[in-house]
């Protein structure tokens, strides 16, 4: 059973409510004992605007991310940015001017699993992506397909079936496309043909968070997160396990309390890997063997970021924490954006950037966590922001891609 990731925390957990749908988002369910006021988003805080976000360009990609709350983060590739909507539209833009390079549409397959996720009226089917590297753009679908496009013109290179619904963010490296699936498998597909070169299977818990983790490729190693609470490092060439680390043990009286997905993926920095899991821990691991350097109790389903000697994480109540990279010591904690459905943090110059469920982008000082800037982008923002060459890119839930500069 798979649950959506954008939800308010219930004060009482009632599993019978889950029987409403085997693939329901928690935000759609009503739990006995919910306190609407306690779970309401923090009002937009008053701040001193120390930094102005200037809109450089904005472009429409498609119809948006659908009612499935897909986190289809755009991908940067040389001087392009590539984004996909949940309905099969994929577009590439010059990331400095916003001029569209190409746009294509992928039609849903009549074959495959077909059940997808969310309301039946929602025709969204793109569930994983976007990856762009080595001249290839790749996405995955809820019908259990992976599709690769030529990054130069958007032409479809191949389209292959995999074991189940694709989820999370793909990675590309060493001539392979790496993708996770809802049945706990990581598949490595040949970048030119789509042929499977190797795969890795993991045990899937009864209940998992929907969305999947971000697969990461760094220097010949694939870092793959799984719903069973493990982060696994594999040789990119043949899938050999280099090490695996259990982020936490499944505990609690209910299936909800025992969810321990590692949807954050891995942030690789120097000799260390940083990761966090839901109902679990934030950890620093040795990159060489996966041994734990330090850990602290944190629950999150968002990727972490690093900068200024800190690890940054948004917890499951939308508190933003800065933790010393050398030890489990909280440097600062920003709680003025609680329950605003924040995206994962993105380092942007000397700031952190997060989007929220009401369509605002917030800038936070890395030094002390104070709020220094804000801009209204449009609708709800689900996907993490991107930063490169002094430009901050935001992709909102309704298919609008916007580039900002700072002043």
C-alpha positions as CSV (number, residue, x, y, z in Angstrom):
1,X,0.0,0.0,0.0
2,X,1.4,3.4,-1.0
3,X,0.6,6.7,0.6
4,X,1.0,10.2,-0.6
5,X,3.7,12.5,0.9
6,X,1.9,15.8,1.2
7,X,-0.1,15.5,4.3
8,X,-0.8,17.0,7.7
9,X,0.1,15.0,10.8
10,X,-2.9,13.4,12.5
11,X,-3.1,13.5,16.2
12,X,-4.8,10.0,16.2
13,X,-3.8,7.3,13.6
14,X,-6.7,5.1,12.5
15,X,-5.7,2.4,10.0
16,X,-9.3,1.7,9.1
17,X,-9.4,5.0,7.3
18,X,-6.8,3.7,4.9
19,X,-9.4,1.2,3.5
20,X,-11.0,4.1,1.7
21,X,-8.5,3.5,-1.1
22,X,-5.4,1.3,-1.4
23,X,-3.6,4.3,-3.0
24,X,-5.0,7.3,-1.2
25,X,-3.1,10.4,-0.2
26,X,-3.1,11.1,3.5
27,X,-4.2,14.7,2.9
28,X,-7.5,13.3,1.5
29,X,-8.3,11.2,4.6
30,X,-10.0,12.4,7.7
31,X,-8.6,10.9,11.0
32,X,-10.6,10.7,14.2
33,X,-9.2,13.2,16.7
34,X,-7.8,15.6,14.1
35,X,-7.4,19.1,15.3
36,X,-7.8,21.4,12.3
37,X,-6.3,24.4,14.0
38,X,-3.3,22.5,15.2
39,X,-2.6,21.1,11.8
40,X,-3.2,24.4,9.9
41,X,-0.2,25.9,8.1
42,X,1.6,28.6,9.9
43,X,0.4,32.0,8.6
44,X,2.8,33.7,6.2
45,X,5.3,35.4,8.5
46,X,6.2,39.1,8.4
47,X,9.9,39.5,7.4
48,X,12.4,42.1,6.6
49,X,13.1,41.8,2.9
50,X,16.9,41.8,2.8
51,X,17.0,40.1,-0.6
52,X,14.7,40.7,-3.6
53,X,13.8,37.8,-6.0
54,X,13.6,39.2,-9.5
55,X,11.7,37.2,-12.1
56,X,13.9,36.8,-15.1
57,X,11.6,34.6,-17.2
58,X,8.7,32.3,-16.9
59,X,7.4,29.6,-19.3
60,X,4.6,27.0,-19.3
61,X,5.6,23.4,-19.5
62,X,2.2,21.7,-19.5
63,X,-0.9,21.0,-17.4
64,X,1.0,20.5,-14.2
65,X,1.8,17.8,-11.7
66,X,-1.8,16.5,-11.2
67,X,-3.6,15.4,-8.1
68,X,-0.9,12.8,-7.4
69,X,1.5,15.4,-6.0
70,X,4.2,14.2,-8.3
71,X,7.7,15.7,-7.5
72,X,8.9,15.9,-11.1
73,X,12.0,18.1,-10.5
74,X,13.4,19.7,-13.6
75,X,17.0,18.8,-14.7
76,X,19.8,21.0,-15.7
77,X,21.9,20.0,-18.7
78,X,24.6,22.4,-20.0
79,X,22.8,25.6,-21.0
80,X,19.3,23.9,-20.9
81,X,16.7,23.2,-18.3
82,X,14.3,20.3,-19.0
83,X,10.9,19.8,-17.3
84,X,8.0,17.4,-17.6
85,X,4.4,17.6,-16.5
86,X,2.5,14.6,-15.2
87,X,0.5,14.2,-18.4
88,X,3.3,13.6,-20.8
89,X,4.5,17.0,-21.9
90,X,8.3,17.5,-21.8
91,X,10.0,20.7,-22.8
92,X,13.6,22.1,-22.9
93,X,14.4,25.7,-22.4
94,X,17.5,27.9,-22.6
95,X,18.0,28.3,-18.9
96,X,19.3,31.9,-19.2
97,X,16.8,33.4,-21.6
98,X,13.8,31.0,-21.2
99,X,13.6,30.5,-24.9
100,X,12.1,27.1,-25.7
101,X,14.4,24.7,-27.5
102,X,11.9,21.9,-28.0
103,X,8.7,20.4,-26.7
104,X,7.2,17.0,-27.1
105,X,4.4,14.9,-25.8
106,X,4.5,11.3,-24.6
107,X,1.2,9.5,-24.9
108,X,0.2,7.1,-22.1
109,X,0.5,3.4,-22.9
110,X,-2.6,1.3,-23.2
111,X,-0.6,-1.6,-21.7
112,X,1.0,-1.9,-18.3
113,X,-0.5,-1.6,-14.8
114,X,-3.0,1.1,-15.6
115,X,-4.0,1.8,-12.0
116,X,-1.6,4.6,-11.3
117,X,-2.4,6.6,-8.2
118,X,-5.0,9.1,-7.0
119,X,-8.5,10.0,-8.4
120,X,-9.6,8.2,-11.5
121,X,-10.6,11.5,-13.1
122,X,-6.9,12.5,-13.0
123,X,-5.2,11.3,-16.2
124,X,-1.6,11.9,-14.9
125,X,0.8,9.1,-15.6
126,X,4.3,10.4,-15.5
127,X,5.5,9.4,-12.1
128,X,9.3,9.6,-12.1
129,X,11.9,12.0,-13.3
130,X,13.4,14.1,-14.7
131,X,17.0,12.9,-15.4
132,X,19.2,14.5,-18.0
133,X,22.8,13.6,-18.7
134,X,25.1,12.3,-21.4
135,X,22.8,13.6,-24.1
136,X,19.7,11.8,-22.8
137,X,16.5,12.8,-21.0
138,X,14.6,10.1,-19.1
139,X,11.3,9.8,-17.3
140,X,9.2,7.0,-15.8
141,X,5.5,6.3,-15.8
142,X,2.8,4.8,-13.5
143,X,2.2,2.2,-16.2
144,X,5.6,0.7,-15.6
145,X,7.6,2.3,-18.5
146,X,10.8,4.2,-18.8
147,X,11.1,6.6,-21.8
148,X,14.4,8.1,-23.0
149,X,14.6,11.1,-25.3
150,X,17.4,12.8,-27.3
151,X,18.3,15.8,-25.3
152,X,19.1,17.8,-28.4
153,X,15.6,17.6,-30.0
154,X,13.2,15.7,-27.8
155,X,13.0,12.7,-30.2
156,X,12.1,9.4,-28.5
157,X,15.1,7.1,-28.4
158,X,13.4,4.1,-26.7
159,X,10.5,3.1,-24.5
160,X,10.7,0.0,-22.4
161,X,8.6,-1.8,-19.7
162,X,9.9,-2.4,-16.2
163,X,8.7,-4.5,-13.3
164,X,6.2,-2.0,-11.8
165,X,5.3,1.7,-11.5
166,X,8.3,4.0,-11.7
167,X,8.9,6.3,-8.8
168,X,11.3,8.9,-7.5
169,X,14.0,10.7,-9.4
170,X,16.1,8.8,-12.0
171,X,19.8,9.1,-12.5
172,X,22.1,8.7,-15.5
173,X,25.8,7.8,-15.5
174,X,28.3,5.4,-17.1
175,X,25.9,4.9,-20.1
176,X,23.1,3.6,-17.9
177,X,19.7,5.0,-16.7
178,X,18.9,4.0,-13.1
179,X,15.3,4.0,-11.8
180,X,13.4,2.8,-8.8
181,X,10.0,1.0,-8.8
182,X,7.2,0.6,-6.3
183,X,7.9,-3.1,-6.0
184,X,11.3,-2.4,-4.4
185,X,13.5,-2.8,-7.4
186,X,16.3,-0.7,-8.8
187,X,16.8,-1.2,-12.5
188,X,19.8,-0.2,-14.6
189,X,19.0,0.3,-18.3
190,X,21.3,0.7,-21.2
191,X,21.2,4.4,-22.2
192,X,21.2,3.7,-25.9
193,X,18.8,0.7,-26.1
194,X,16.8,0.6,-22.9
195,X,17.9,-3.0,-22.3
196,X,18.2,-4.0,-18.7
197,X,21.8,-4.5,-17.7
198,X,21.2,-5.4,-14.0
199,X,18.8,-4.9,-11.2
200,X,18.7,-4.9,-7.4
201,X,15.7,-6.2,-5.4
202,X,14.6,-5.2,-1.9
203,X,11.9,-6.2,0.5
204,X,8.8,-3.8,0.4
205,X,7.0,-3.0,3.6
206,X,3.2,-3.3,3.9
207,X,2.9,0.5,3.9
208,X,5.2,3.0,2.2
209,X,5.2,6.7,1.3
210,X,4.4,7.5,-2.3
211,X,6.9,9.3,-4.4
212,X,10.0,7.2,-4.0
213,X,13.5,8.2,-3.3
214,X,16.0,10.0,-5.4
215,X,18.6,7.7,-7.0
216,X,22.0,9.4,-7.1
217,X,25.0,8.6,-9.3
218,X,28.5,9.8,-8.2
219,X,31.8,8.6,-9.6
220,X,30.8,5.1,-10.6
221,X,28.6,4.4,-7.6
222,X,24.8,4.4,-7.5
223,X,23.2,5.4,-4.1
224,X,19.7,3.9,-4.0
225,X,17.2,4.5,-1.2
226,X,14.5,2.0,-0.3
227,X,11.2,1.8,1.5
228,X,12.6,-0.8,4.0
229,X,14.8,1.9,5.6
230,X,18.0,1.0,3.8
231,X,20.4,3.1,1.8
232,X,22.4,0.9,-0.6
233,X,25.6,1.8,-2.6
234,X,26.1,-0.3,-5.7
235,X,28.7,-0.5,-8.4
236,X,27.2,1.3,-11.4
237,X,28.7,-1.2,-13.9
238,X,27.3,-4.5,-12.6
239,X,25.1,-3.7,-9.6
240,X,27.4,-5.3,-7.1
241,X,26.6,-4.2,-3.5
242,X,29.4,-2.1,-2.1
243,X,27.7,-1.5,1.2
244,X,24.2,-1.1,2.6
245,X,23.1,0.8,5.7
246,X,19.9,0.5,7.6
247,X,18.9,4.1,8.6
248,X,16.5,3.0,11.4
249,X,14.5,0.0,12.6
250,X,10.8,-0.2,12.0
251,X,9.0,0.5,15.3
252,X,5.5,1.4,16.5
253,X,2.1,-0.2,17.0
254,X,0.6,0.7,13.7
255,X,1.7,0.3,10.1
256,X,1.8,4.1,9.8
257,X,4.2,4.4,12.7
258,X,6.4,1.7,11.2
259,X,7.0,3.6,7.9
260,X,10.7,4.1,7.5
261,X,11.2,5.1,3.8
262,X,14.5,6.7,2.8
263,X,12.9,9.0,0.3
264,X,15.6,11.6,0.8
265,X,18.2,9.7,-1.2
266,X,21.8,10.5,-0.6
267,X,23.8,13.8,-0.5
268,X,27.4,13.0,-1.3
269,X,30.0,15.4,-0.2
270,X,33.7,14.6,0.0
271,X,34.3,11.5,2.1
272,X,30.8,11.5,3.5
273,X,27.2,10.7,2.6
274,X,24.3,12.4,4.3
275,X,20.8,11.0,4.4
276,X,17.6,11.0,6.4
277,X,14.5,8.8,6.6
278,X,10.9,9.0,7.7
279,X,10.2,8.1,11.3
280,X,14.0,7.7,11.6
281,X,17.3,9.5,11.6
282,X,19.5,12.0,10.0
283,X,22.9,10.4,9.5
284,X,26.4,11.0,8.3
285,X,27.9,7.9,6.7
286,X,31.4,7.1,5.6
287,X,31.4,7.1,1.8
288,X,33.9,4.2,1.7
289,X,32.0,1.6,3.6
290,X,28.7,3.1,4.8
291,X,29.6,3.1,8.4
292,X,27.8,5.6,10.6
293,X,29.8,8.7,11.7
294,X,27.0,10.3,13.6
295,X,23.2,10.3,13.8
296,X,20.3,12.2,15.3
297,X,16.6,11.6,15.5
298,X,14.8,13.4,12.7
299,X,11.8,12.4,10.6
300,X,11.8,13.6,7.0
301,X,10.9,12.4,3.5
302,X,12.8,15.2,1.7
303,X,16.3,15.2,0.3
304,X,18.9,17.1,2.4
305,X,21.3,19.8,1.3
306,X,24.7,20.9,2.4
307,X,26.6,24.2,2.7
308,X,28.5,26.5,5.1
309,X,29.6,23.3,6.9
310,X,26.0,22.3,7.7
311,X,23.5,19.7,6.6
312,X,20.1,21.2,6.0
313,X,16.9,19.2,6.4
314,X,13.2,19.9,6.4
315,X,11.5,17.6,8.9
316,X,8.0,16.2,8.7
317,X,6.5,19.2,10.4
318,X,8.3,21.6,8.0
319,X,10.8,22.9,10.5
320,X,14.1,23.7,8.8
321,X,17.2,22.5,10.6
322,X,20.9,23.2,10.1
323,X,23.1,20.5,11.6
324,X,26.8,20.6,11.9
325,X,28.3,18.3,9.2
326,X,31.0,17.1,11.7
327,X,28.7,16.1,14.6
328,X,25.0,15.7,15.5
329,X,24.7,19.3,16.7
330,X,21.8,21.6,15.7
331,X,23.2,25.0,14.7
332,X,19.8,26.7,14.2
333,X,16.2,25.8,13.7
334,X,13.7,27.8,11.7
335,X,10.0,27.2,12.7
336,X,8.2,30.1,11.2
337,X,7.1,28.0,8.2
338,X,5.7,25.1,10.0
339,X,3.1,22.9,8.2
340,X,3.4,25.0,5.0
341,X,4.3,21.9,3.0
342,X,7.8,22.9,2.2
343,X,9.9,21.4,-0.5
344,X,13.4,20.0,0.1
345,X,15.9,22.8,0.8
346,X,18.2,24.0,-2.0
347,X,21.5,25.9,-1.4
348,X,21.5,29.1,-3.4
349,X,24.6,31.3,-2.9
350,X,24.6,32.1,0.8
351,X,21.0,31.2,1.2
352,X,18.6,28.3,1.3
353,X,15.6,28.3,-1.0
354,X,12.3,26.4,-0.3
355,X,9.0,26.4,-1.9
356,X,5.6,25.9,-0.1
357,X,2.1,24.6,-0.7
358,X,0.7,28.1,-1.3
359,X,3.1,28.9,-4.1
360,X,5.7,31.0,-2.2
361,X,9.5,30.8,-2.5
362,X,11.3,31.6,0.7
363,X,15.0,32.5,1.1
364,X,16.7,31.6,4.4
365,X,20.2,32.8,5.5
366,X,22.5,29.8,5.8
367,X,24.4,31.5,8.5
368,X,21.6,31.8,11.1
369,X,18.3,30.6,9.6
370,X,16.6,34.0,9.4
371,X,14.1,34.6,6.7
372,X,15.6,37.2,4.3
373,X,13.4,37.1,1.1
374,X,10.2,35.8,-0.4
375,X,8.3,35.8,-3.7
376,X,4.9,34.6,-4.8
377,X,5.4,32.3,-7.8
378,X,1.9,31.1,-8.4
379,X,0.3,27.8,-7.3
380,X,1.5,25.2,-4.9
381,X,5.2,24.1,-5.3
382,X,6.0,20.4,-4.8
383,X,9.3,20.0,-6.6
384,X,12.6,21.1,-5.1
385,X,14.1,24.3,-6.5
386,X,17.3,24.3,-8.6
387,X,20.1,26.8,-8.5
388,X,22.9,27.4,-11.0
389,X,24.9,30.4,-12.3
390,X,23.1,32.8,-10.0
391,X,19.7,31.8,-11.2
392,X,17.0,30.0,-9.0
393,X,14.6,27.8,-10.9
394,X,11.1,27.1,-9.5
395,X,8.6,24.6,-11.1
396,X,5.1,24.9,-9.6
397,X,2.4,22.3,-9.4
398,X,0.5,23.8,-12.3
399,X,3.3,23.5,-14.8
400,X,4.9,26.9,-14.7
401,X,8.7,27.1,-14.8
402,X,10.2,30.4,-13.5
403,X,13.8,31.7,-13.2
404,X,14.7,34.2,-10.5
405,X,17.8,36.3,-9.9
406,X,18.8,37.9,-6.6
407,X,19.2,41.6,-5.9
